[in-house]
Amino acid sequence: MIRIGADVGGTFTDVVALDDRGGIWTHKVPSTPPHFERAVLTALDQLIPHFSAADQAVSEVAHGTTVATNAVLEHRGARTALITTRGFRDVLELRRVRAPQLYDLFFDKPRPLVERRLRLEVDERVAADGEVLVSLKERELERLGEQLEAEGVEAVAVCLLHAYAFPQHELRLGQYLRERLPEVPVSLSSEVLPERREYERSATTAVNAYVQPVVQRYLGALRHGLEQRGVDAPLLIMQSTGGLAPDWEAARRPVFALESGPAAGVLGASFAASQLGLDQVITLDMGGTTAKAAMIEEGRIAHSPEYEVGASLSAGNRLIGGGGELIRAPSIDIAEVGAGGGSIAFLDQAGGLRVGPRSAGAVPGPACYQRGGVEPTLTDANVVLGYIRPGDLADGEVSIDIEAAQRAVHDRIAAPLGLDLLPAAEGIHRIANARTMRALRAVSTERGRDPRDFALMAFGGSGPIHAVGLAQDLAIGQVVVPPLPGLFSALGLLCSGVEHHDVRSCLLGGEDLQAPALEEIRGQMQEQQLAQFAAEGFGADQVRLRCSADVRFRGQTSEIGIDLADGPITPEGVTRLRADFVREHERLYGHRSDPDNPVEVVAVRLVGQAGVRGLGHGLKTAVQPIASGGSRTAYFAGETLTVPLINRRDLDQEAEGPLLIDERDSTIVVPPNMRVRRHPLGHLLIEVRSS
């Protein structure tokens, strides 16, 4: 049986096929915006003949995509209306009192995804205890239906006051709208995010509605293309949490899949780390458009209950915020910045050199791709520095032209600054490193973790080029580059299983924080989730459940997620919950608060996962060598050196840098004074010495 992983990025689309005997096929093609599914289908056209020849069938297609994220970033989602309780029309505009830069007096909040004329009020009111203060009347429903029809909306979000606990009015409104506007998707906050906090619930539901038509069209086109090619296997979409969901579920709640591509890479890194016996790892996924960082601590991937999309630094971070769209949905704790191979280098109004966040993307791409791009990018700079080999790249889909790269960097950067070509290219490289450092610090030092205690695992097309320089800046002692680094997120898609999430808001503090109360909430969620898995063909013995609680000190406005022990919740488990929270609070914020201040649980979360499979022997065979031998000139720290070229498989013993290890999908740069060796499973381990 064949499992297929397809990862759509901003610049390239990667497809990996893996059989149950460890055989692997790969194909990399430029992405095809705005019809991203075409690149996936084009790659499959190249791979499917191999399956037919081997008389093998496709058992599943796991897919990670940036379609939903791009719709938010580019404000190209659906024409969306938001229906709220009277008096709460401007919740989206008021937001929270947060700004990404504390002393920026000229900061403007992002424009709401839903314009004010489409934020409609309904005359109803349910109190916090469930008492109906103002009932929902039929004439209100008819009035809203007429307004929505007249405005020609493409999606509707509904977020009524206290609907997270008492959704009767919201459910009635949703039923009416779905009957009256059957072609318009309706997102209810009680179905998307049944959790307290009005702004977070409104923002998340609005984003879900905003991207839903876009995602539905995309998944429909992809499913149709797969069927035309005789692939009728389940289409599973990677969620932001690192779990897979059926395509129909992702189409219903696309907000949970906004970070699907980056999540897949972290899953692959977790699998590779377990192979190497590493339990402290920072991941660096640097592709064509962005650089992403995440943390694996004590063998577990860090998660966040919320994150932002669209800010200069997208991250689930309590210390910053307000610069993007808030998504109150569980996700792998990933920090993301606009620094990738396609990031454009330019001079600002003051003549300073900048890199990103604007990207050349797949069209037209970097100047060296010869696809119409003329602006210098980070990839062009790395070509000039000798880090990227000229010639065919990405299975021959792209050809690197060194003269085009030199011309772009010289004309747009070096000449205006009065610099020689190589120092200008090195400046672009180092500035991109500085931008990427923001993401690495956001998941380490800003979380109270010392990066020196971790290894850095680098992948993505650009990650292995920049990894050692970044590790030096963070005083990290080891860099790991797995096999197929440029296709690693597609491989990571095959390391997951079907996953479902549930959350229940509560307020348990002081004497009310007892084991029976928590166990009652957990038991209700567990029963519902096991029934959902059973409907999908998974027995209770095949499902792994993990429970956690959102905990805070009384009076705080933010909380910390603390894991609960497996099995029934006991009084000892509640005591341990309090102690774990106090310890994590001190680690994050540097203090324990007043010891007499009671601890409160404001939500209980349950994660269920089934059908998890690894790569088997895939990583052993996932090496596509380029012949060793020869050399290439490369620029390191002001010196032009003649650097040997070597193949990953030929590293039978430890070797000293400088070395360039060219591969089909990336280049691993080993600077002078660094040492590299190959692990028996194919991973490259680079010993980083301080600069």
C-alpha positions as CSV (number, residue, x, y, z in Angstrom):
1,M,0.0,0.0,0.0
2,I,1.2,3.5,-0.8
3,R,0.8,6.5,1.5
4,I,1.2,9.9,-0.1
5,G,2.3,13.2,1.6
6,A,1.7,16.4,-0.3
7,D,3.0,19.7,1.1
8,V,2.1,23.0,-0.6
9,G,4.4,25.8,0.2
10,G,4.6,29.4,-1.0
11,T,7.4,28.6,-3.5
12,F,7.5,24.8,-4.0
13,T,5.1,21.9,-3.7
14,D,6.6,18.7,-2.5
15,V,5.0,15.2,-2.9
16,V,6.4,12.1,-1.3
17,A,5.1,8.5,-1.7
18,L,6.0,5.8,0.7
19,D,5.2,2.1,0.5
20,D,5.1,-0.3,3.4
21,R,8.4,-1.8,2.5
22,G,10.4,1.4,2.8
23,G,10.4,2.3,-0.9
24,I,10.1,6.0,-1.5
25,W,9.4,8.3,-4.5
26,T,9.5,12.1,-4.5
27,H,8.8,15.0,-6.8
28,K,9.2,18.7,-6.2
29,V,7.5,21.3,-8.5
30,P,7.0,25.1,-8.3
31,S,3.7,26.0,-6.6
32,T,0.9,27.2,-8.8
33,P,-0.9,30.1,-7.1
34,P,-3.8,30.8,-6.9
35,H,-4.7,27.2,-8.0
36,F,-2.4,25.4,-5.7
37,E,-4.0,22.0,-6.3
38,R,-2.5,22.0,-9.9
39,A,1.0,21.6,-8.6
40,V,0.0,18.6,-6.4
41,L,-1.7,16.9,-9.3
42,T,1.2,17.6,-11.6
43,A,3.6,16.0,-9.2
44,L,1.3,13.0,-8.9
45,D,1.2,12.6,-12.6
46,Q,5.0,12.0,-12.4
47,L,4.7,9.5,-9.5
48,I,1.6,7.5,-10.3
49,P,3.2,5.5,-13.1
50,H,5.6,4.1,-10.5
51,F,2.7,2.8,-8.4
52,S,0.9,1.3,-11.4
53,A,4.1,-0.5,-12.5
54,A,4.4,-2.0,-9.0
55,D,0.7,-2.9,-8.9
56,Q,0.3,-1.0,-5.6
57,A,-2.7,1.0,-4.4
58,V,-2.9,4.3,-2.6
59,S,-4.3,3.9,0.9
60,E,-4.3,7.6,2.0
61,V,-3.3,11.0,0.9
62,A,-2.1,13.3,3.7
63,H,-2.0,17.0,2.7
64,G,-0.6,20.1,4.2
65,T,-1.5,23.4,2.6
66,T,-1.1,27.2,3.1
67,V,-4.3,28.0,1.2
68,A,-6.2,29.2,4.3
69,T,-3.2,31.1,5.7
70,N,-2.6,32.9,2.3
71,A,-6.3,33.9,2.2
72,V,-5.9,35.7,5.6
73,L,-2.5,37.2,4.9
74,E,-3.5,38.5,1.5
75,H,-7.1,39.5,2.6
76,R,-8.5,37.4,-0.3
77,G,-11.1,35.4,1.7
78,A,-14.8,35.4,1.3
79,R,-17.2,38.4,1.7
80,T,-18.1,37.6,5.2
81,A,-20.9,38.8,7.6
82,L,-20.7,38.6,11.4
83,I,-23.9,38.3,13.4
84,T,-23.6,39.3,17.1
85,T,-25.8,40.1,20.1
86,R,-27.0,43.7,20.1
87,G,-24.3,45.9,21.6
88,F,-21.3,43.7,20.5
89,R,-21.0,44.8,16.9
90,D,-17.5,46.2,17.3
91,V,-15.8,43.5,19.3
92,L,-13.6,42.6,16.3
93,E,-12.5,46.2,16.0
94,L,-11.9,46.9,19.7
95,R,-9.7,43.7,20.0
96,R,-7.4,43.5,23.0
97,V,-5.1,46.2,24.4
98,R,-2.1,44.6,22.9
99,A,0.6,46.0,20.5
100,P,3.6,44.2,19.0
101,Q,5.8,47.2,20.0
102,L,5.1,48.7,23.4
103,Y,6.3,52.2,22.6
104,D,5.2,52.6,19.0
105,L,2.8,55.6,19.2
106,F,1.9,55.3,15.5
107,F,0.8,51.6,15.6
108,D,-2.4,51.0,13.8
109,K,-4.5,47.9,14.6
110,P,-5.0,45.6,11.6
111,R,-8.1,46.2,9.6
112,P,-10.9,43.7,10.6
113,L,-11.6,40.9,8.1
114,V,-15.3,41.8,8.4
115,E,-16.1,45.4,7.4
116,R,-18.5,47.2,9.8
117,R,-21.5,47.4,7.5
118,L,-21.4,43.5,7.5
119,R,-21.3,43.2,11.2
120,L,-25.0,42.8,12.0
121,E,-26.7,42.8,15.4
122,V,-29.6,40.6,16.5
123,D,-31.9,41.5,19.3
124,E,-31.4,38.6,21.8
125,R,-29.7,38.1,25.1
126,V,-28.8,35.1,27.3
127,A,-27.3,35.7,30.7
128,A,-24.1,34.1,31.9
129,D,-26.2,31.7,34.0
130,G,-28.3,30.6,31.0
131,E,-31.4,32.7,31.8
132,V,-33.0,34.0,28.6
133,L,-33.3,37.8,29.0
134,V,-34.5,38.6,25.5
135,S,-35.8,35.8,23.3
136,L,-34.9,35.3,19.7
137,K,-37.9,36.3,17.5
138,E,-38.8,35.1,14.0
139,R,-39.0,38.6,12.7
140,E,-35.4,39.1,13.7
141,L,-34.4,36.0,11.7
142,E,-36.3,37.2,8.7
143,R,-34.7,40.7,8.9
144,L,-31.2,39.2,9.0
145,G,-32.0,36.9,6.1
146,E,-33.1,39.8,4.0
147,Q,-30.0,41.8,4.8
148,L,-27.6,39.0,4.1
149,E,-29.3,38.3,0.7
150,A,-29.2,42.0,-0.2
151,E,-25.5,42.2,0.6
152,G,-24.6,39.1,-1.4
153,V,-22.4,37.6,1.4
154,E,-20.4,34.5,0.7
155,A,-20.0,33.3,4.3
156,V,-21.6,34.0,7.7
157,A,-20.1,33.9,11.2
158,V,-22.4,33.8,14.2
159,C,-21.1,34.6,17.7
160,L,-23.8,35.4,20.3
161,L,-23.1,36.3,23.9
162,H,-22.5,33.3,26.2
163,A,-23.2,30.9,23.4
164,Y,-20.2,28.8,24.4
165,A,-22.2,27.5,27.3
166,F,-25.8,28.2,26.2
167,P,-26.0,27.9,22.4
168,Q,-29.8,27.6,21.9
169,H,-30.2,31.0,20.2
170,E,-27.1,30.4,18.1
171,L,-28.2,27.0,17.0
172,R,-31.7,28.3,16.0
173,L,-30.1,31.2,14.0
174,G,-27.7,28.8,12.3
175,Q,-30.6,26.4,11.4
176,Y,-32.6,29.3,9.9
177,L,-29.7,30.7,7.8
178,R,-28.6,27.3,6.5
179,E,-32.2,26.7,5.3
180,R,-32.6,30.2,3.8
181,L,-29.1,30.5,2.3
182,P,-28.1,26.9,1.5
183,E,-25.2,27.9,-0.7
184,V,-23.6,30.1,2.0
185,P,-21.5,28.4,4.7
186,V,-22.4,29.4,8.2
187,S,-19.9,29.1,11.1
188,L,-21.3,29.1,14.6
189,S,-19.0,29.9,17.5
190,S,-20.6,27.1,19.6
191,E,-19.4,24.6,16.9
192,V,-16.1,26.3,16.1
193,L,-14.9,27.3,19.6
194,P,-17.2,26.7,22.5
195,E,-15.0,28.7,24.9
196,R,-15.4,31.8,27.0
197,R,-13.9,35.2,26.0
198,E,-15.9,37.2,23.5
199,Y,-13.2,38.7,21.3
200,E,-11.2,35.5,20.9
201,R,-14.4,33.5,20.1
202,S,-15.6,36.2,17.7
203,A,-12.2,36.5,15.9
204,T,-11.7,32.7,15.5
205,T,-15.2,32.2,14.2
206,A,-14.9,35.1,11.8
207,V,-11.6,33.7,10.4
208,N,-13.2,30.3,10.0
209,A,-16.0,31.8,8.0
210,Y,-13.6,34.1,6.0
211,V,-11.5,31.2,4.7
212,Q,-14.2,28.5,4.5
213,P,-15.4,29.1,0.9
214,V,-11.8,29.3,-0.3
215,V,-10.8,26.0,1.4
216,Q,-14.0,24.3,0.3
217,R,-13.3,25.2,-3.4
218,Y,-9.7,24.1,-3.1
219,L,-10.4,20.8,-1.5
220,G,-13.2,20.1,-3.9
221,A,-10.9,20.7,-6.9
222,L,-8.1,18.6,-5.3
223,R,-10.6,15.7,-4.6
224,H,-11.9,15.9,-8.2
225,G,-8.3,15.8,-9.6
226,L,-7.5,12.8,-7.4
227,E,-10.6,10.9,-8.6
228,Q,-9.7,11.6,-12.2
229,R,-6.4,9.9,-11.6
230,G,-8.0,6.9,-10.0
231,V,-7.0,7.8,-6.5
232,D,-10.1,7.3,-4.3
233,A,-8.2,7.0,-1.0
234,P,-9.1,9.1,2.1
235,L,-7.9,12.7,1.8
236,L,-6.6,13.7,5.2
237,I,-5.7,17.3,6.0
238,M,-3.0,18.3,8.5
239,Q,-4.3,20.5,11.3
240,S,-2.3,23.1,13.2
241,T,-2.0,20.7,16.1
242,G,-0.1,18.1,14.0
243,G,-3.0,15.7,13.7
244,L,-4.9,14.7,10.5
245,A,-8.6,15.3,9.9
246,P,-10.8,14.1,7.0
247,D,-11.2,16.6,4.2
248,W,-14.9,17.2,5.1
249,E,-14.0,18.1,8.6
250,A,-11.2,20.5,7.4
251,A,-13.7,22.1,5.1
252,R,-16.1,22.6,8.0
253,R,-13.5,24.0,10.4
254,P,-10.6,25.3,8.3
255,V,-9.4,27.6,11.1
256,F,-7.9,24.5,12.7
257,A,-5.7,23.9,9.7
258,L,-4.2,27.3,9.2
259,E,-0.7,26.2,10.2
260,S,-0.9,22.7,8.6
261,G,2.3,23.0,6.5
262,P,4.6,24.1,9.4
263,A,3.0,21.5,11.7
264,A,4.0,18.6,9.4
265,G,7.7,19.6,9.5
266,V,7.7,19.5,13.3
267,L,6.1,16.1,13.3
268,G,8.8,14.8,11.0
269,A,11.5,16.4,13.3
270,S,10.0,14.7,16.3
271,F,10.2,11.3,14.6
272,A,13.8,11.9,13.5
273,A,14.7,13.1,17.0
274,S,13.3,9.9,18.5
275,Q,15.5,7.9,16.0
276,L,18.6,9.7,17.2
277,G,17.7,9.6,20.9
278,L,17.4,13.3,21.2
279,D,14.8,14.7,23.5
280,Q,15.8,18.4,23.4
281,V,15.5,19.9,19.9
282,I,14.7,23.2,18.3
283,T,13.4,22.9,14.8
284,L,14.2,25.3,11.9
285,D,12.0,25.0,8.8
286,M,13.3,27.6,6.3
287,G,11.6,27.3,3.0
288,G,11.0,29.7,0.1
289,T,8.8,32.2,1.8
290,T,9.1,31.9,5.6
291,A,11.2,30.6,8.4
292,K,9.5,28.6,11.1
293,A,10.8,27.5,14.5
294,A,9.4,25.1,17.2
295,M,10.6,23.3,20.2
296,I,10.7,19.6,21.2
297,E,11.3,19.4,25.0
298,E,11.7,16.2,26.9
299,G,10.6,14.4,23.7
300,R,7.3,16.3,23.5
301,I,6.2,18.9,21.0
302,A,5.3,22.2,22.5
303,H,1.7,23.3,21.9
304,S,-0.1,26.7,22.2
305,P,-3.8,27.4,22.7
306,E,-3.7,30.4,20.5
307,Y,-1.5,32.2,17.9
308,E,-1.5,35.1,15.5
309,V,-1.4,35.1,11.7
310,G,-0.2,38.1,9.7
311,A,2.1,39.9,12.1
312,S,5.8,40.5,11.4
313,L,6.3,37.6,13.9
314,S,3.5,35.0,13.9
315,A,3.7,33.1,17.1
316,G,1.7,31.8,20.1
317,N,3.4,34.2,22.5
318,R,2.0,35.9,25.6
319,L,4.6,38.6,25.5
320,I,3.7,40.1,22.2
321,G,0.6,40.3,20.1
322,G,-1.9,42.6,18.4
323,G,-0.2,42.7,15.0
324,G,-2.1,40.0,13.3
325,E,-5.3,38.0,13.3
326,L,-5.8,36.1,16.6
327,I,-6.7,32.5,16.3
328,R,-7.9,30.8,19.5
329,A,-7.3,27.3,18.3
330,P,-4.8,24.7,19.5
331,S,-1.6,24.5,17.5
332,I,1.9,23.4,17.6
333,D,3.8,26.3,19.2
334,I,5.4,27.6,16.0
335,A,7.0,31.0,15.5
336,E,7.1,32.2,11.9
337,V,8.8,35.2,10.2
338,G,9.0,36.3,6.6
339,A,12.5,35.1,5.9
340,G,12.9,32.4,3.2
341,G,14.8,31.8,0.0
342,G,12.4,33.9,-1.9
343,S,12.5,36.9,0.5
344,I,13.3,40.0,-1.5
345,A,16.4,42.1,-0.6
346,F,15.9,45.9,-1.0
347,L,17.1,49.3,0.2
348,D,14.6,51.2,2.3
349,Q,14.1,55.0,2.1
350,A,17.1,55.6,4.3
351,G,19.3,53.4,2.2
352,G,19.4,50.6,4.7
353,L,19.5,47.0,3.5
354,R,16.4,45.0,4.3
355,V,15.4,41.4,3.6
356,G,11.7,40.3,3.5
357,P,9.0,39.8,4.5
358,R,7.9,40.4,0.9
359,S,8.7,37.3,-1.2
360,A,9.1,36.6,-4.9
361,G,7.1,33.4,-4.3
362,A,6.7,30.8,-7.0
363,V,5.8,33.4,-9.6
364,P,8.1,35.0,-10.7
365,G,10.5,33.6,-8.1
366,P,14.2,34.6,-7.5
367,A,16.1,36.1,-10.4
368,C,18.3,33.0,-10.7
369,Y,15.3,30.8,-11.5
370,Q,14.9,32.5,-14.9
371,R,11.1,32.6,-14.6
372,G,10.7,36.4,-14.9
373,G,12.0,37.6,-11.5
374,V,14.4,40.5,-11.5
375,E,14.6,41.5,-7.8
376,P,17.4,40.0,-5.7
377,T,16.3,37.5,-3.1
378,L,18.0,35.5,-0.4
379,T,18.4,32.5,-2.8
380,D,20.2,34.8,-5.3
381,A,22.6,35.9,-2.5
382,N,23.3,32.3,-1.6
383,V,24.0,31.5,-5.2
384,V,26.4,34.4,-5.4
385,L,28.1,33.2,-2.2
386,G,28.6,29.7,-3.8
387,Y,26.3,27.9,-1.4
388,I,23.8,26.8,-4.0
389,R,25.0,24.9,-7.0
390,P,24.2,26.3,-10.5
391,G,22.2,24.0,-12.8
392,D,19.0,22.0,-12.4
393,L,17.1,22.1,-9.1
394,A,13.8,20.5,-7.9
395,D,13.8,17.5,-10.3
396,G,14.8,19.7,-13.2
397,E,11.8,22.0,-12.8
398,V,14.1,25.0,-12.1
399,S,17.5,25.8,-13.5
400,I,19.8,28.1,-11.4
401,D,21.5,30.8,-13.4
402,I,24.5,32.3,-11.5
403,E,24.9,35.2,-13.8
404,A,21.3,36.3,-13.3
405,A,21.8,36.1,-9.5
406,Q,25.0,38.2,-9.7
407,R,23.3,40.8,-11.9
408,A,20.3,41.2,-9.6
409,V,22.5,41.5,-6.4
410,H,24.9,43.9,-8.1
411,D,22.4,46.2,-9.8
412,R,19.9,46.5,-6.9
413,I,22.1,46.2,-3.8
414,A,25.9,46.2,-4.3
415,A,26.2,49.2,-6.7
416,P,23.8,51.5,-4.8
417,L,25.6,50.8,-1.6
418,G,29.1,51.1,-3.1
419,L,30.0,47.5,-2.1
420,D,31.6,44.7,-3.9
421,L,29.4,41.8,-5.0
422,L,30.4,39.2,-2.4
423,P,30.1,41.5,0.7
424,A,26.7,42.6,-0.5
425,A,25.5,39.0,-0.9
426,E,26.9,38.2,2.6
427,G,25.0,41.2,4.0
428,I,21.7,39.8,2.6
429,H,22.6,36.3,4.1
430,R,23.4,37.7,7.6
431,I,20.3,40.0,7.7
432,A,18.1,37.0,6.8
433,N,19.8,35.2,9.7
434,A,18.9,38.1,12.0
435,R,15.3,37.9,11.0
436,T,15.2,34.1,11.5
437,M,16.7,34.5,14.9
438,R,13.5,36.2,16.0
439,A,11.6,33.0,15.5
440,L,14.2,30.8,17.2
441,R,14.3,33.1,20.2
442,A,10.5,33.3,20.4
443,V,10.3,29.5,21.1
444,S,13.4,29.3,23.3
445,T,14.7,32.3,25.4
446,E,11.3,34.0,25.4
447,R,9.8,30.8,26.9
448,G,12.5,30.7,29.6
449,R,14.5,28.0,27.9
450,D,18.3,28.0,27.2
451,P,19.0,27.2,23.6
452,R,22.4,25.8,24.6
453,D,20.5,22.8,26.1
454,F,19.1,21.9,22.7
455,A,20.2,20.6,19.3
456,L,19.1,22.5,16.2
457,M,17.3,20.4,13.5
458,A,17.3,22.2,10.1
459,F,15.2,21.4,7.1
460,G,13.4,23.1,4.3
461,G,15.2,24.1,1.1
462,S,17.1,27.0,2.8
463,G,17.4,25.6,6.4
464,P,20.6,23.6,6.0
465,I,22.3,26.6,4.3
466,H,21.7,28.9,7.3
467,A,21.6,26.4,10.2
468,V,25.3,26.5,11.4
469,G,25.5,30.3,11.4
470,L,22.3,30.5,13.4
471,A,23.5,27.8,15.8
472,Q,26.7,29.8,16.4
473,D,24.7,32.9,17.3
474,L,22.6,30.9,19.8
475,A,25.7,28.9,21.1
476,I,24.0,25.7,20.1
477,G,26.5,22.9,19.9
478,Q,24.9,20.5,17.4
479,V,23.0,20.8,14.1
480,V,21.1,17.9,12.7
481,V,20.1,17.7,9.0
482,P,17.8,14.8,8.2
483,P,17.6,13.1,4.8
484,L,15.6,14.8,2.2
485,P,15.6,18.2,4.1
486,G,13.9,20.0,1.3
487,L,11.0,17.5,1.3
488,F,10.9,17.0,5.0
489,S,7.5,18.6,5.7
490,A,5.9,16.2,3.1
491,L,7.6,13.3,4.9
492,G,6.3,14.7,8.2
493,L,2.7,14.4,7.0
494,L,3.2,10.6,7.1
495,C,4.1,10.6,10.8
496,S,0.7,11.6,12.0
497,G,-2.8,10.0,12.6
498,V,-6.4,11.2,12.8
499,E,-6.8,13.7,15.7
500,H,-9.7,15.4,17.3
501,H,-9.8,18.2,19.9
502,D,-12.4,19.3,22.4
503,V,-12.6,22.0,25.0
504,R,-15.0,22.9,27.8
505,S,-14.9,26.2,29.6
506,C,-15.3,26.2,33.4
507,L,-14.3,28.2,36.5
508,L,-13.0,25.9,39.2
509,G,-10.9,27.6,42.0
510,G,-10.3,27.4,45.7
511,E,-12.5,24.7,47.3
512,D,-14.3,24.1,44.0
513,L,-11.1,22.8,42.4
514,Q,-11.7,19.1,43.2
515,A,-11.1,15.9,41.4
516,P,-14.8,14.9,40.9
517,A,-15.6,18.2,39.2
518,L,-12.7,17.9,36.8
519,E,-13.4,14.2,36.2
520,E,-17.0,14.9,35.3
521,I,-16.0,17.3,32.6
522,R,-13.3,15.0,31.3
523,G,-15.6,12.0,31.3
524,Q,-18.3,13.9,29.2
525,M,-15.7,14.9,26.6
526,Q,-14.1,11.5,26.5
527,E,-17.5,9.8,25.9
528,Q,-18.3,12.2,23.0
529,Q,-14.8,11.9,21.4
530,L,-14.7,8.1,21.6
531,A,-18.1,8.0,19.8
532,Q,-16.7,10.3,17.1
533,F,-13.7,8.0,16.6
534,A,-16.0,4.9,16.5
535,A,-18.0,6.5,13.7
536,E,-14.7,6.8,11.8
537,G,-13.8,3.1,12.4
538,F,-11.5,3.3,15.4
539,G,-12.1,1.2,18.5
540,A,-11.6,2.6,22.0
541,D,-8.4,0.5,22.3
542,Q,-7.0,2.3,19.2
543,V,-7.5,5.8,20.6
544,R,-5.0,7.6,22.7
545,L,-6.5,10.4,24.9
546,R,-4.5,13.3,26.5
547,C,-6.2,15.7,28.8
548,S,-4.9,19.1,30.0
549,A,-6.2,22.1,31.9
550,D,-5.9,25.9,31.4
551,V,-4.7,27.2,34.7
552,R,-4.2,30.7,36.2
553,F,-3.9,32.5,39.5
554,R,-7.1,34.3,40.5
555,G,-7.2,37.7,38.9
556,Q,-5.0,36.9,35.9
557,T,-6.2,37.3,32.4
558,S,-4.0,34.7,30.8
559,E,-3.5,31.0,31.6
560,I,-1.0,28.2,31.1
561,G,-1.8,24.8,29.8
562,I,-0.9,22.0,32.2
563,D,-1.1,18.3,31.3
564,L,-3.1,16.0,33.5
565,A,-2.0,12.5,34.1
566,D,-3.5,9.7,32.1
567,G,-6.5,7.9,33.6
568,P,-9.1,9.1,36.1
569,I,-8.4,12.4,37.9
570,T,-7.6,11.9,41.5
571,P,-7.0,14.3,44.5
572,E,-3.3,13.6,44.1
573,G,-3.6,14.5,40.4
574,V,-5.2,17.9,41.4
575,T,-2.3,18.5,43.9
576,R,0.2,17.7,41.2
577,L,-1.7,20.0,38.8
578,R,-1.3,22.9,41.2
579,A,2.4,22.2,41.7
580,D,3.1,21.9,38.0
581,F,1.4,25.1,37.3
582,V,3.3,27.1,39.9
583,R,6.6,25.7,38.6
584,E,5.8,26.5,35.0
585,H,4.5,30.0,35.9
586,E,7.9,30.7,37.6
587,R,9.8,29.4,34.6
588,L,7.8,31.6,32.2
589,Y,7.4,34.8,34.2
590,G,10.2,34.6,36.8
591,H,7.9,34.6,39.9
592,R,5.3,32.5,41.6
593,S,2.7,35.2,42.5
594,D,1.2,35.4,46.0
595,P,1.4,31.9,47.6
596,D,-2.0,32.5,49.2
597,N,-3.6,33.4,45.8
598,P,-5.8,30.4,44.8
599,V,-5.3,28.6,41.5
600,E,-8.2,28.4,39.0
601,V,-8.9,26.1,36.1
602,V,-10.8,27.9,33.4
603,A,-11.0,25.2,30.7
604,V,-10.4,21.5,30.3
605,R,-9.0,20.2,26.9
606,L,-9.0,16.7,25.5
607,V,-7.0,15.5,22.5
608,G,-7.7,12.1,20.9
609,Q,-5.4,10.5,18.4
610,A,-5.7,7.3,16.4
611,G,-4.0,5.6,13.5
612,V,-0.6,7.0,14.2
613,R,2.2,5.6,12.0
614,G,5.8,6.5,11.5
615,L,8.0,6.3,8.4
616,G,9.2,2.8,9.0
617,H,12.4,2.4,7.1
618,G,11.6,5.4,4.8
619,L,14.3,7.7,6.1
620,K,17.0,5.0,5.5
621,T,16.2,5.0,1.8
622,A,15.2,8.6,1.4
623,V,18.6,9.8,0.0
624,Q,19.0,11.0,-3.5
625,P,22.7,11.4,-4.1
626,I,24.6,13.8,-6.3
627,A,28.0,12.5,-7.3
628,S,30.8,13.4,-5.0
629,G,34.0,15.0,-6.2
630,G,35.1,18.4,-7.5
631,S,34.9,21.7,-5.7
632,R,33.2,25.1,-5.8
633,T,34.4,28.5,-4.6
634,A,32.4,29.8,-1.7
635,Y,32.6,32.9,0.5
636,F,33.0,32.6,4.3
637,A,33.6,35.5,6.7
638,G,35.4,37.7,4.1
639,E,37.4,34.9,2.4
640,T,36.8,33.2,-0.9
641,L,37.7,29.5,-0.5
642,T,37.8,26.5,-2.7
643,V,35.4,24.1,-1.0
644,P,35.2,20.4,-1.6
645,L,31.9,18.9,-2.8
646,I,30.9,15.6,-1.1
647,N,27.9,13.3,-1.1
648,R,26.1,12.5,2.1
649,R,26.6,8.8,1.6
650,D,30.3,9.2,1.2
651,L,30.7,10.6,4.8
652,D,31.9,7.3,6.2
653,Q,33.9,9.1,8.9
654,E,34.0,12.5,10.5
655,A,35.1,15.3,8.1
656,E,36.3,18.9,8.7
657,G,34.7,21.9,7.1
658,P,34.5,23.8,4.9
659,L,32.3,21.4,2.9
660,L,29.4,21.7,0.6
661,I,27.0,18.7,0.5
662,D,24.8,19.2,-2.5
663,E,21.5,17.3,-2.7
664,R,18.5,17.3,-5.0
665,D,16.4,19.5,-2.8
666,S,18.9,21.5,-0.8
667,T,22.6,22.1,0.1
668,I,24.1,21.5,3.5
669,V,26.8,24.2,4.2
670,V,29.5,23.2,6.7
671,P,31.6,26.3,7.3
672,P,35.3,26.2,8.2
673,N,36.3,24.7,11.6
674,M,33.1,22.7,11.9
675,R,33.0,18.9,11.9
676,V,30.3,16.7,10.3
677,R,29.5,13.0,10.4
678,R,26.8,10.8,9.1
679,H,24.5,8.8,11.4
680,P,23.8,5.2,10.3
681,L,20.2,6.2,9.5
682,G,21.4,8.9,7.1
683,H,21.1,12.0,9.3
684,L,24.0,14.5,9.2
685,L,25.3,15.6,12.6
686,I,27.4,18.8,12.6
687,E,29.5,19.8,15.6
688,V,29.2,23.6,15.9
689,R,32.2,25.4,17.4
690,S,31.9,28.9,18.7
691,S,32.9,31.7,16.3
